[in-house]
Amino acid sequence: MYRPDLIYEVTSVTLGNSFALRPCRESTERIVGVYGRALRIFPAVRLHAFNPLSNHLTDLISSEEPEQIPSFITHVKTNVSK
């Protein structure tokens, strides 16, 4: 059962757990932009924190509308992977 008063941790790993996300300024700016766009598209989602590492992303999120969370995560994963 989803509880909107809780913050949930979501971890997404790269394909094969490879080190696909380069730790550089360009990658960081792109990832921040992807999260910003996702938050505009899915306004009910609250992003409390995120941590992009070279082989996975970790998000701390909550939402008053839990049905937006899967779409938010899909948007982030799809656009970070491009």
N, C-alpha and C positions, 0 to 999 in steps of 0.2 A: 504494500500500500504506500503510495506516494504521500509525503508530508511536505507542504510548501514552506513550513517553518524551519526545515533542515537544509543544510548545504551539502551537496553531493559531490563526491570526487569521481571524475571520469578520466580514465587513462586510455589513450589510443597509441598503439605501437606501430612502428613502420613495418612494411612487408618484410618478413623474414627477420625481424628485429635488427635490420641493417642500420648503419649509421648514415641515413639518407638526408637528414636535416643538417645543413652546414651551419656551424656556430659563427656567423659573420653578421655585420651590420645590415647588409642587404637582405639576408634571410629574415632577420629579426623584424625589420621594417615591413616586409611582406606579410609576415605572420600577424603582426599587430594590425595591419590593414585588413586582413581577412577577418580577424575577430571584430574589428570595428564595424565592418559591413554586416557581419552576422548579427550583431547587436541591433543594428538599425532595421534589419529585416524581421527579426524576432524580438520585439520590444518587451515581451513579458519575461524573457530570460535575463537573469542577473548573473554576470560573471564576476565572481569575488576575487579570483586570482587565476593565473595560468602560468605554466612553466614549460616552455618548449626546450627539449633537449635533443641531442642528435639522433636518438632512436625512439623517442616517444614524446607525446604531449600529455600534460596533466592539467585538468580544469577543475576549479571549484565553482559549481553553479547551483542556482536555485531558480524557481519560477512559480508564479501564481497560476500559470497555465502549463501544466506538465506535458501536454501534448506538443508543445513547441520545442521541448528539449531534444528529442531525436532528430528533428529537422535542423536544429541549430548545430548539433554535433556533426551531422552529415554534411552540412554546408562548410563547416570549418575543415573537416578532414578532406573533402573533395578539393577545396581550393588551396589548401596548404600543399597538397600532393602534386599540384600542377607545376 
